[in-house]
Each structure stands twice: as C-alpha cells, then as structure tokens.
Amino acid sequence: MRGSFRGEGFGLIIEDLLVLPPDQGVIAEGFRLLPHLVKPLLHDPSHCIWFIPMPEFRLAAFETRGTMWSIPKKTSNPKRALSNLLERDHLFSVRLQHMVETAGLPVIMVDGRLTEDALESCITGKFGLNGRGSESGQ
C-alpha cells in the first residue's frame, strides 16, 4: 500500500475513465484515488465524495464477508496479524481523512450505523440527485 500514497496506478485508472462517454455519470472507487490527484481533474469539487471507513465498519465488513481470518490464518500469529491489518487500515483512513479535509472535498464517515437507505440518501443529497440517478427537478 506504500506506493498507493504516491499515486501508483492512478494514471491507469484515469486512462480507463477517459474512454467513457463524457455525458455519462461515472462512479470510480479505490484507494488509489487520492484527493490531491483527483481534485485537479474535477470540473466541480461537488462531483466527488470520499467514504472513510471507521474501524468498527472495517471489522464488521470482514466479519460479514467471512474473510476476517483468510489472511491472518496464513501467519504464525493470526490474532496479531488481524490486529496489524485492522491498524494498517485505520492508519490509512486517518491519513485519507486528513487529505480529503485539506483538499476541501466532500466526505462521508462510514461507521456502519447508517442503514443502506440512509447512506444512499446522504449520497444522493450530496450529489443533488433525486435517488434515481437524475438531477433533482428533472
């Protein structure tokens, strides 16, 4: 993940996005989409949003996917390995939150307490959509 903080692979993502029709909305996600790399490419900063996963959300995600122990079990100390993975993810989230806030871009903190419907409503509200993929009033 070290190279991800430097934008490794970002150019390849942009190449893929540039071949898409310009009049069509696109959702792009991934930890390589760092705020300082994305912001200069935006026509409008309100056309993006970052989701920052909180530790309790990451843990719940691992648990519900059934993958919590898939990597740690490959080590000699699975409990420590899981703890290290969760801490690494938390440190990434903290750093990403700082980058997003410094860039003045929109963010939603995801802790698992919001229902899917509430999260969708939050997202559509930030993008000015009516919840069906079109702008409000259309």
Phi and psi in degrees as GROMACS dihedral restraints (atoms count N, CA, C in turn):
[ dihedral_restraints ]
;  ai    aj    ak    al  type     phi  dphi    fc
    3     4     5     6     1   -53.8    20    10
    4     5     6     7     1   -47.2    20    10
    6     7     8     9     1   -65.1    20    10
    7     8     9    10     1   -23.8    20    10
    9    10    11    12     1   -64.8    20    10
   10    11    12    13     1   -31.4    20    10
   12    13    14    15     1   -71.6    20    10
   13    14    15    16     1   -15.0    20    10
   15    16    17    18     1  -101.9    20    10
   16    17    18    19     1     0.8    20    10
   18    19    20    21     1    89.6    20    10
   19    20    21    22     1    16.2    20    10
   21    22    23    24     1   -55.8    20    10
   22    23    24    25     1   127.9    20    10
   24    25    26    27     1    87.9    20    10
   25    26    27    28     1    -8.0    20    10
   27    28    29    30     1   -61.5    20    10
   28    29    30    31     1   -42.9    20    10
   30    31    32    33     1   -58.2    20    10
   31    32    33    34     1   -37.2    20    10
   33    34    35    36     1   -66.6    20    10
   34    35    36    37     1   -37.5    20    10
   36    37    38    39     1   -64.1    20    10
   37    38    39    40     1   -45.5    20    10
   39    40    41    42     1   -61.8    20    10
   40    41    42    43     1   -41.8    20    10
   42    43    44    45     1   -56.3    20    10
   43    44    45    46     1   -44.9    20    10
   45    46    47    48     1   -63.1    20    10
   46    47    48    49     1   -42.4    20    10
   48    49    50    51     1   -68.3    20    10
   49    50    51    52     1   -34.6    20    10
   51    52    53    54     1   -68.0    20    10
   52    53    54    55     1   -19.7    20    10
   54    55    56    57     1   -86.0    20    10
   55    56    57    58     1    -4.7    20    10
   57    58    59    60     1   -80.0    20    10
   58    59    60    61     1   152.5    20    10
   60    61    62    63     1   -58.6    20    10
   61    62    63    64     1   131.6    20    10
   63    64    65    66     1   -68.1    20    10
   64    65    66    67     1   -19.5    20    10
   66    67    68    69     1   -92.9    20    10
   67    68    69    70     1     9.0    20    10
   69    70    71    72     1  -113.9    20    10
   70    71    72    73     1   136.4    20    10
   72    73    74    75     1   -69.0    20    10
   73    74    75    76     1   149.1    20    10
   75    76    77    78     1  -136.7    20    10
   76    77    78    79     1   140.3    20    10
   78    79    80    81     1  -111.3    20    10
   79    80    81    82     1   121.2    20    10
   81    82    83    84     1  -120.1    20    10
   82    83    84    85     1   135.8    20    10
   84    85    86    87     1  -140.6    20    10
   85    86    87    88     1   155.1    20    10
   87    88    89    90     1   150.0    20    10
   88    89    90    91     1   153.5    20    10
   90    91    92    93     1   -72.7    20    10
   91    92    93    94     1    -7.0    20    10
   93    94    95    96     1   -86.0    20    10
   94    95    96    97     1    -8.4    20    10
   96    97    98    99     1   -87.0    20    10
   97    98    99   100     1    79.1    20    10
   99   100   101   102     1   -83.8    20    10
  100   101   102   103     1   142.9    20    10
  102   103   104   105     1   -53.3    20    10
  103   104   105   106     1   -43.4    20    10
  105   106   107   108     1   -68.9    20    10
  106   107   108   109     1   -18.0    20    10
  108   109   110   111     1   -90.6    20    10
  109   110   111   112     1   -35.9    20    10
  111   112   113   114     1   -78.6    20    10
  112   113   114   115     1   -42.9    20    10
  114   115   116   117     1   -52.1    20    10
  115   116   117   118     1   -45.1    20    10
  117   118   119   120     1   -64.1    20    10
  118   119   120   121     1   -16.9    20    10
  120   121   122   123     1   -93.6    20    10
  121   122   123   124     1    -6.4    20    10
  123   124   125   126     1   -85.3    20    10
  124   125   126   127     1   135.8    20    10
  126   127   128   129     1   -76.3    20    10
  127   128   129   130     1   -29.4    20    10
  129   130   131   132     1  -146.3    20    10
  130   131   132   133     1   120.4    20    10
  132   133   134   135     1   -59.7    20    10
  133   134   135   136     1   -18.0    20    10
  135   136   137   138     1   -78.4    20    10
  136   137   138   139     1    -0.4    20    10
  138   139   140   141     1   -89.9    20    10
  139   140   141   142     1    16.2    20    10
  141   142   143   144     1  -142.0    20    10
  142   143   144   145     1   164.3    20    10
  144   145   146   147     1  -157.9    20    10
  145   146   147   148     1   142.6    20    10
  147   148   149   150     1  -110.4    20    10
  148   149   150   151     1   137.2    20    10
  150   151   152   153     1  -104.0    20    10
  151   152   153   154     1   123.6    20    10
  153   154   155   156     1  -107.7    20    10
  154   155   156   157     1   111.6    20    10
  156   157   158   159     1   -77.1    20    10
  157   158   159   160     1   128.5    20    10
  159   160   161   162     1   -83.3    20    10
  160   161   162   163     1   159.3    20    10
  162   163   164   165     1   -53.8    20    10
  163   164   165   166     1   -41.4    20    10
  165   166   167   168     1   -65.3    20    10
  166   167   168   169     1   -32.0    20    10
  168   169   170   171     1   -70.4    20    10
  169   170   171   172     1   -44.9    20    10
  171   172   173   174     1   -59.4    20    10
  172   173   174   175     1   -44.4    20    10
  174   175   176   177     1   -62.2    20    10
  175   176   177   178     1   -45.5    20    10
  177   178   179   180     1   -63.3    20    10
  178   179   180   181     1   -37.0    20    10
  180   181   182   183     1   -63.4    20    10
  181   182   183   184     1   -45.9    20    10
  183   184   185   186     1   -60.2    20    10
  184   185   186   187     1   -44.6    20    10
  186   187   188   189     1   -63.6    20    10
  187   188   189   190     1   -46.5    20    10
  189   190   191   192     1   -72.3    20    10
  190   191   192   193     1   -27.6    20    10
  192   193   194   195     1   -78.8    20    10
  193   194   195   196     1   -16.8    20    10
  195   196   197   198     1    76.2    20    10
  196   197   198   199     1    19.1    20    10
  198   199   200   201     1  -111.0    20    10
  199   200   201   202     1     8.1    20    10
  201   202   203   204     1   -55.5    20    10
  202   203   204   205     1   -38.4    20    10
  204   205   206   207     1  -104.3    20    10
  205   206   207   208     1     3.9    20    10
  207   208   209   210     1   -60.6    20    10
  208   209   210   211     1   -42.9    20    10
  210   211   212   213     1   -84.1    20    10
  211   212   213   214     1   -49.0    20    10
  213   214   215   216     1   -57.4    20    10
  214   215   216   217     1   -33.2    20    10
  216   217   218   219     1   -66.3    20    10
  217   218   219   220     1   -14.6    20    10
  219   220   221   222     1   -84.5    20    10
  220   221   222   223     1     2.3    20    10
  222   223   224   225     1  -111.0    20    10
  223   224   225   226     1   171.1    20    10
  225   226   227   228     1   -79.3    20    10
  226   227   228   229     1   -15.3    20    10
  228   229   230   231     1  -137.8    20    10
  229   230   231   232     1    80.4    20    10
  231   232   233   234     1   -56.7    20    10
  232   233   234   235     1   -39.9    20    10
  234   235   236   237     1   -63.5    20    10
  235   236   237   238     1   -43.3    20    10
  237   238   239   240     1   -66.8    20    10
  238   239   240   241     1   -39.6    20    10
  240   241   242   243     1   -62.6    20    10
  241   242   243   244     1   -43.5    20    10
  243   244   245   246     1   -63.1    20    10
  244   245   246   247     1   -44.6    20    10
  246   247   248   249     1   -58.6    20    10
  247   248   249   250     1   -42.6    20    10
  249   250   251   252     1   -65.1    20    10
  250   251   252   253     1   -41.6    20    10
  252   253   254   255     1   -62.7    20    10
  253   254   255   256     1   -45.3    20    10
  255   256   257   258     1   -65.2    20    10
  256   257   258   259     1   -38.2    20    10
  258   259   260   261     1   -67.9    20    10
  259   260   261   262     1   -40.8    20    10
  261   262   263   264     1   -59.5    20    10
  262   263   264   265     1   -46.2    20    10
  264   265   266   267     1   -62.5    20    10
  265   266   267   268     1   -39.9    20    10
  267   268   269   270     1   -63.5    20    10
  268   269   270   271     1   -44.5    20    10
  270   271   272   273     1   -62.5    20    10
  271   272   273   274     1   -39.0    20    10
  273   274   275   276     1   -62.0    20    10
  274   275   276   277     1   -44.9    20    10
  276   277   278   279     1   -61.4    20    10
  277   278   279   280     1   -43.2    20    10
  279   280   281   282     1   -62.1    20    10
  280   281   282   283     1   -45.3    20    10
  282   283   284   285     1   -66.1    20    10
  283   284   285   286     1   -41.6    20    10
  285   286   287   288     1   -64.6    20    10
  286   287   288   289     1   -42.7    20    10
  288   289   290   291     1   -58.0    20    10
  289   290   291   292     1   -43.8    20    10
  291   292   293   294     1   -62.3    20    10
  292   293   294   295     1   -43.2    20    10
  294   295   296   297     1   -63.6    20    10
  295   296   297   298     1   -42.7    20    10
  297   298   299   300     1   -65.3    20    10
  298   299   300   301     1   -46.3    20    10
  300   301   302   303     1   -64.4    20    10
  301   302   303   304     1   -40.3    20    10
  303   304   305   306     1   -62.8    20    10
  304   305   306   307     1   -37.2    20    10
  306   307   308   309     1   -78.3    20    10
  307   308   309   310     1    -9.3    20    10
  309   310   311   312     1    69.4    20    10
  310   311   312   313     1    34.0    20    10
  312   313   314   315     1  -104.5    20    10
  313   314   315   316     1   156.8    20    10
  315   316   317   318     1   -68.6    20    10
  316   317   318   319     1   145.4    20    10
  318   319   320   321     1  -142.9    20    10
  319   320   321   322     1   147.2    20    10
  321   322   323   324     1  -126.7    20    10
  322   323   324   325     1   122.9    20    10
  324   325   326   327     1   -82.6    20    10
  325   326   327   328     1   125.3    20    10
  327   328   329   330     1  -108.8    20    10
  328   329   330   331     1   111.5    20    10
  330   331   332   333     1  -115.2    20    10
  331   332   333   334     1    -1.1    20    10
  333   334   335   336     1    92.8    20    10
  334   335   336   337     1    -6.2    20    10
  336   337   338   339     1   -80.9    20    10
  337   338   339   340     1   -27.4    20    10
  339   340   341   342     1   -75.4    20    10
  340   341   342   343     1   138.3    20    10
  342   343   344   345     1   -72.0    20    10
  343   344   345   346     1   166.1    20    10
  345   346   347   348     1   -60.5    20    10
  346   347   348   349     1   -40.7    20    10
  348   349   350   351     1   -63.8    20    10
  349   350   351   352     1   -41.5    20    10
  351   352   353   354     1   -66.2    20    10
  352   353   354   355     1   -40.2    20    10
  354   355   356   357     1   -65.2    20    10
  355   356   357   358     1   -43.1    20    10
  357   358   359   360     1   -59.9    20    10
  358   359   360   361     1   -42.7    20    10
  360   361   362   363     1   -62.8    20    10
  361   362   363   364     1   -40.6    20    10
  363   364   365   366     1   -62.7    20    10
  364   365   366   367     1   -43.7    20    10
  366   367   368   369     1   -66.3    20    10
  367   368   369   370     1   -49.8    20    10
  369   370   371   372     1   -63.6    20    10
  370   371   372   373     1   -33.3    20    10
  372   373   374   375     1   -64.9    20    10
  373   374   375   376     1   -43.6    20    10
  375   376   377   378     1   -65.6    20    10
  376   377   378   379     1   -31.0    20    10
  378   379   380   381     1   -92.9    20    10
  379   380   381   382     1    -1.5    20    10
  381   382   383   384     1    68.6    20    10
  382   383   384   385     1    32.2    20    10
  384   385   386   387     1  -102.4    20    10
  385   386   387   388     1   160.4    20    10
  387   388   389   390     1   -92.0    20    10
  388   389   390   391     1     7.3    20    10
  390   391   392   393     1    95.1    20    10
  391   392   393   394     1    -5.3    20    10
  393   394   395   396     1  -118.6    20    10
  394   395   396   397     1    20.0    20    10
  396   397   398   399     1    86.8    20    10
  397   398   399   400     1     2.7    20    10
  399   400   401   402     1  -118.3    20    10
  400   401   402   403     1   160.9    20    10
  402   403   404   405     1   -69.1    20    10
  403   404   405   406     1   151.9    20    10
  405   406   407   408     1   -56.9    20    10
  406   407   408   409     1   137.4    20    10
  408   409   410   411     1    87.0    20    10
  409   410   411   412     1     1.3    20    10
